[in-house]
Amino acid sequence: MGPVPDDLLATAQQWREKMVSAAAEASDELMDKYLETGELDEAEIVAGLRQRTVKGEIQAVLCGSAFKNKGVQRMLDAVVELMPSPLDIPAIQGVDEQGQPAERHPSDDEPLSALAFKLMTDPYVGQLTFIRVYSGTLKKGDAVWNPVKGKKERIGRIVLMQANDRHEVDELHAGDIAACVGLKDVTTGDTLCDPDAIITLERMEFPEPVISLAIEPKTKADQEKMGIALQRLAAEDPSFRLHTDEESGQTIISGMGELHLEIIVDRMKREFGVEANIGRPQVTYRETLRKKVTDVEGKFVRQSGGKGQYGHVVLTLEPLEPGSGFVFEDATKGGVVPREYIPSVEKGLREAMGTGVLAGYPVVDVKATLTFGSYHDVDSSEMAFRMAAIFGFREGARKADPVILEPVMHVEVETPEEYAGNIMGDLSSRRGMVQGMEERFGSQIIRADVPLAEMFGYSTTLRSMSQGRATYSMEFHHYAEAPRNVADEIIASRAKKLSNVPGCDARRLTRATLVPAPRPGKAKPPPGKKVSTNWGRNARRGCACAGLRSGVLPGHRL
């Protein structure tokens, strides 16, 4: 490192004194020496900073630029000098085959336990699976067990990665980080362990995507390449998802923000040579319930001689705290619903929650309790109780004051002071809630929570308001209930989209029903004609219009 410039010398000395003072607080011995001499030697400074870093009392902040290769070496040295080694932290925790707590100490003598934390596609060797070995040793050719997938894998090659260079090794030890070649069914967050001492380590949690857009290849030649490219990118990045919209047949990609998806599209072009057209970003909304409802009945009865179908459930639906997900409870007594049909009821409820009654978005944070029901000795079946649960949930959801939830982002803007007022006003006009403002190195830092739907194109607006001098960052914060006028717009927009599906009528958004499919050989109704719910006996899943109408055409998805 070169000398400190004269104009920064006083500032550098001031911050060095703060660093030495922080190191001295690690122990009485260091503090006594610091008070006597006003200084510590380099080894004492490093030792003091390490002690306090390991305890979580302080955090090191380093400056550098990976692009210009400045400060990278110092950062790596700081990792070695300051961060805890495996010997400084407790044993890694997990669960065994029986679901009981288990642990592994960072020792070569312990059974193997390793975590796959990253996947990467290499143009020369194929898929690289980056792992960290927490305990035991791992050799080339070893057979390992993946308890998450329930599959055995064999280690092909082991390579140590240094930027783009690969150095092949034969063995890894506890604490090592390397990449494995040849693993077929491992995904990010999976555990690899000794087949004779199975343990599942805590999985990595990834947030749900909050933004989606349609993507299509520019040419027919790009069609197949695009599918392969997107699959590989999705395997590498668990926060990136893709699926095919059954209504339009379009490929939909979802991620954590506009920039995230822009990078995905750019990588697809650079690394896979795929040119694509992208649509306007779409927000990933959710639905939930605000009111508890009891004694909600769901019946599925098809009895017209011979073998029929009969399922009957009575449910209680109630809202849960945000982030709770779905909870199912069986509170029946006396065998009113046979044990073998209870899983089918839960399956039906989960299926119904995939499509809300307002705009067809997934329903979250709901508890469903099965309180009563009835069955038929001959006609009851798993399918009948699954369908009854779907009917019951939809009936109850309409009565439970359903609402639309929208993703809210935490936005942090750094701007010169003269633009702060206009920027705060603009954030407020976007339905944002300013959480605070502070000064940092001569700039104003504005923090606000803003609905994602209002942030599209914000980069251009911010650049215009600040003459290109302000920057911002954004991350998902939480889901919040959308205001009534916004929810009405969302529902209307969804209905308009669904109305473009051939044969669908999405005008009546709150009266969903499932429609049985016709028996083989029976005449189908003319396009656009509503269908009686008694038409046919063999029930399929309902409609691609997300079940948002009173009558739907067979073959569509609910």
N, C-alpha and C positions, 0 to 999 in steps of 0.2 A: 504494500500500500504506500502511496506517495505521501508527502507532507501535507498537513492541513493548511489550506489557504489562510493568509493573514486575516482576511475579513471574517473568517469563521472560527478563528483560534479561540477567542473568548467563549463562544457558545459551546465549542467542543470541550473545553476545559470545565465549564459549568456542568455539562451532562456527565463527564467522567467522574466528577466529584460525587454526583448523585449515585452513580453506579457503584463506586467504592463504598459509599455509605450504606447502600442496600446490601452489599456483600458482607459488611462488618456486622450487620444485624443477625447473621446466621448463628453466631455463638458468642459467649462472653469473652473468650480468648481473643477473637478477632476484634471485638468492640473495644477491649482494653488497649490493644495495640494501636487501633485507629485513633482513639482519644489521646494516646500519649504522643504518637508520631505524626498523626494526620495523614498517614499513607499505609497501604498494604502492598506487598509484592505481587507479581502476576499470579503465582501459584495460589496465594491466599485469596486473591480476588476470584479466581476460577472456582476454587473449592467452596467459597461462601455462596457464590451465585448458584452453583450446582445444588448445594443443600437446600436453598430456598426454592429453587425451581422444582426439585423433586417433591417437595412438600406442597407445591401448588401455591406458594405465597407470592411469587413474582413470575413474570414472563419476559423472555428475551425478545427484543425488537431489533432486527437487523435491516440494513438497507442494501439494495443491490438491483441488478438487472440481468435476468437470464439471457435476454436478447443480446446484450453487449458483453456477457460473461464477466460482469462486475459483481463482486461480493458473493459469488456462488461458493467459492472455496471456503470463505470465512463462515458462511452459513453451515456448511457441512462440518467444519471444525466445531462449531458451536453445538451442533447436534450431538457430536461425540463427547464434548466436554461438559455440557450442561444437562442434557436430557437423561432421564433414568434409563439404566440398562435393565435387562430382564431380571437381574438379581436384586434390583431396587424396588420391584413391584411385587404384589402378592401373586400367588399361583393363578393361572387362568382358569376361569370357571366355566362349567358346561353341565350337560345332563347325560346320563348313561342310557342304555337301551330301555330301561324300565322307567325312564323319566325322572330318576332320582338325581340330586345334585352330585356332581363329580368335578374333580379338578386335576390339573396337570402342572407340575413344577418345571421351571425352565432348566431341564437337565437332559443330557444325552442318554441317561440311564432310564428315563421315563418312557412309557409307550408313546408312539408317534401321535402328535396332534398338530394340524396345520390348518390355516384359513386361506381360502382363495379370495383375494381382495380386488383383483382386476383381471380383465380379459383384454387381449389386444391381438389384432390380426397382423401378422408379419408377412410381407410378400414372398419371402424366401422359405420360411419354415411352417407357415400356416398359423394356427391359433396358439398364442402364448398365454398360459395361465399363471399369473403372478401369485405366489403364495408366501406366507410367513410361517416358519416352523416354530411352534411354541414349545414343543418338547420332543424328545427322541431324535432319531436320525432318519434320513430319507436317502435311499440309494437309487441310482439308475436301474430300471428294471423291476423295482419293488411293486408288489400289488398292494393297493390301499383301498380303504372302504369309504364311500361317500354316504354317510347316514341320512343326509337330506334327500338324496335321490334314491337311496336304498340300492346302490349299484357298486360293483367293484370296478376299479380302474387300475391300469398299469402305467407306471411312469416310463415314458420313452426316453427323452433326453432332458437334462437339467442344464440350464444356462444362467450365468450371472450377466445381468444387463448393465452396460455402462454407455448411456446415451444410445446410439444405434449399434454399438459393438456388442457382440455376444461372445462370452467365454464359457465353453462347455466344462462342466465339472461332473464328478462321479458321485458325490455325496454332499448332503446338507446336514448341518447340526442345529441344535436348539438356538433360536435367535436369528438364524439366517433368513434372508429374503432373496428369492430367485424366481425364475420362470420355468415352467415345465412344458414340454412339447409332447403331444400325443394324447392328452386327456380329452375325452369325447363328450361327456355329459355333465361337465362341471360348469356352474354359473357363479357369478359374483356372490360372495357370502357363504358358499358351501364349505363344509368341513371335510378334511381328508384325515383319516386316522388309521391306526393299526386294526386290521380285521378281527384280531383277538382281544382288543381292549377298546371297544367302541365308545366314543364320546362325541357329542354334538355341541360345538361352541356357539356362543351367541351370534345370531345372524345380524348382518348389517341392515339397518332400516333405511329405506329410500322413500322420499316423499312422492305422493301421487301427482301426476302431471296436472297442470292447471291451464294449459293452452294447447289447442289443436289446429291443424290446417290440412287441407287436402293437397295431395301431391300426385302428379302424373308424369310419365315419361314424355319427352318431346318427340321422340321418334319410336317406331316399332322396334328398332334395334335396341333401344334403351330399356324396353319393357322387362325382359328377363334379367338384365344386369341390375336394374333398380331393385327388384325383389331380393336378389342375393345381397346387394349392398346394404339395404335397410335391415335385413336379418342380422348381418354381421355387426352393424352399428348398434342394434338393439341388444345384442349379446354383450357388447363391450360396456354399454351404458344403461344400467338398470332404471334410471330415471327417464329414459326415452322409451316410448311405447309406440307400437303401430298396430293397426287393425284395418279390416275392410268394412266400410259402411254398407250394410246389407240393403239400405234404402236406395243408395245411388250407385253402389259398386265401386266407389272411389276408395283409394288408399288414404288412410288418415294417419298422420304422425302427430304425436303428442309429447310435450316436454315441459320444462320449468319456466319458459319465457320465450319472447321473440328471438333474443340473441342465441339461446340454446338451439332453437330449430334452424336459425340461419347458419350456425356452425355445422349442424348435421348436413344440411343441403350442400354447404361448401365442401365438406369432407367427401360427400358422395361424388361430387364433381372432380375433386383433385385426386382422390385415392382410387376411385372405381371408374372414372371416366363416364359418369352418367349425367346427362343433361335432363333437367326436369322443370316443369311449370308448377308453381305453388299458388294456392288460393289464399283468400283472406283468413287471417287467424280467427279461430273460434274459441271462446271461453268454455272451459269445462265446468258447468254448473252442477249443483247437487240439489236434492230435495230432502226435506225432513218434516217431522210432525211436531206440532206445538201443544197438542191436547191429548190427554189420556182418554181412550174409549174402551168400553167393556162390552162383553156379551155380543161380539161381532161374529155373525154366522157365515160360514162358507160351506156350500153344498155342491157336490158334483154327482148328479143322478142321471143315469142312462139305463132305464129298465123298460124294455118293450118285448119281453118274451125271451127265453134263453138266457145265456150269460150276459149280464149287464155290468154296470159300474155304479158303485155307491161309496161316497166318502162324505163325511160330515164333521166339521170342526167348529168350535166356539173359541174365540180368541180375545185377549186383551192386548191392546197396543198402547205403548206409552213412549214419550220422548226420553232420550238420554242426554247426558252432558256431551258437548262437542268433543269429537275424537274418540268416543266410546265404541263406535262401530255398531255391530248387530249382536244382540244377546237373545238367545232362545231359552225358554224354560217350560218344562212339562209339569203342569200342576194338576193333571187329571188323577182321579181316584177310581178304584173299583173296576179298572179295565174297560172303561167306556170307549177308549181307543186302544186297540191291541198294541203291545210293545213293538211288534215288527213294523208298524206303520208310523211310529213316531219320527224316525229319520226322514221318511218321505214328507211329513208335514214340515219339518225344518228345511228340507231341500226346496219345497214349494215356496216357503216364505223367502228364502234367499233369492230364489228365481224372481219372485214378484218384486223384490226390492231393487232389482236391476233396472226397473222401469217405473218411474214415478207417475202419479196420476195427474199432475199439473202440466208438465211439458216433456215427460218421458225420460228425465234424467235420473241417475241412480239415487236411491233413498239411503240416507245414512243416519246413524245414531238413534236407533229404535230398538226397544225391547218388545218381543212378542211372547206372550204366555198362552200356552194351550190349556184352557180351563175345563173344557167339556167336549163331547162329540158323540158320535154313534157310528155303528158299522153294520154290515150285512154279512151273514155267515158265508154266503156264496158270491155275492157281487162285489164285495169290497176288495180293493187291490192297492198296491203302492201308488200306481198312477192316479187312481181316484182320489186318494188322500192328498197327493201332491197338488192336483188340480183344485181340490176343495180349499187347501191352504192359500193358493193363489187368489181364488175368488174372495176368500175371507179377508186377506190382507188388503186387496184393492177396495173392498167395501169399507173396511175400517179406515183406511188412509184418507178416503174422501170425507169422512166424518171427523177426522182428527186435526182439522185446521192445517192442511199442508202448506208449506212455504218453499220458496226458491232460495237456495243459498248460493252466494257468489264468492269466488276467491278474492281475498284482500291481500295486497302486497305491501311489504314494508319498504318504503322508498327513502333513500338517503341522497340528498343533493348537496354538492359542494360548489359554492358560488362566491364570487366577489360580493362584498357587502352591498354595493349599489344596485344589484339585481335581486337581492333577497326578497324585498317586498313584492315585486311582480311575480316572482316564482311561487311564493306562498299563496298569493291570490289565485294563481293558476291552479295550484294543487287543490285549493278549496273548491274551485269551480268544477273540478273533476270528482267531486264528492269525497275528497280526501280529508282526513283528520290530522292536522299538524300536531305532532307529539312533543316537539321541542326544537330548540335551536341553540347552537353553541359556536364559539369562535375557535378555530384551529389553524394556527400558523398563518394568520392574516385573512383566512377565508371563513365564510359562514357555512355551518353544517346544518341543514334543515332535515329533520326526520318526520316522516308522515306515513300514515296507513291509507292506501288508496285502492279502490276496487280495480282489479286487473282490466276489466272491460273499458275503463277510462284511460288506460295507459298506452294504448296503441298509438304509435307515431309520436311518442313523447320526446324521443331523441331529437327529432327535427324541430319541435316546438321549443325545447330547452335551448338548443343551439341558436335559434332565432332570438329568443328573449335575452340571451347573455352574450351575444356576438361571439359565440363559440367558446366562451371562457368557463362555462359551468359544466360539470360532469355529474352523473348520477349512477347509483347502483340500486338493484331491486331484487327482492327475494320473497318467496311465498311466506305469509304470516299465519293466516287462518281463514276459515270460511265464515261468512256472516250473512244474516238474513237480508235479502235484497229489499229495498223500499217497494211499496205497492206499485207505484207507477213504473218502476224498472222491471218488476216481476211481470207486470201485464205486457210490457214490450217483449220480454223474453218468451212468454207463452205465445203471443201472437206471431212472433218470428218463427218459433218452432212449428206452429200450426201451418204457417205459409210454406215452410220447407216440406212438411209432410204432405201437404195437399198436392205437391208436384209428383208424388208417387202414383203411378197409374192405378186407378181403381180405388183410391183411398179418399176418404172424406174426413178431414181432420178438424171439422168445424166445432165438434162438441167435445171439448177437451177434458171434461171431468166425468164422462160416463163410459168407462172402459169395460168391455166384455170380451171374453174369449169366445171364439167361434169354432165349432167342430169342423173338421174337414169332411168332404163328401166321401162316401164309400166308392171303392173302385168301380168304374163303369157308369157311375151316375153323371148326369149332365151337370156342367158347371154353370153358374149364373153369368149373365152378360156383364161385361166390364162396367164398373161403376155402380152396380146394383148392390144394395145392402142385402145381407143374408140373415135369415132367421137363426137364432141361436140353437134351434132344435134340428137344424138341417144336417143330417148325417150322424153317424154314431162314433166314428173313430176320431177322437179329439187329438189335434196337434197343438203345438204352441201357436199363439195367436198371430199378431200382425206386425209388420214392419213399421207401421205408424205408431209403434210403441203402445198399442192398445188404447189410443186416445179417443176412440169414438164409440158410438153405441152399436155399430155393426161393422165388421171387418171382413175382408176377403180371405178365404183359405189360402194357406201357403205363405202368408205373411207372418212376420215374427212379432211376438208380444214382448 
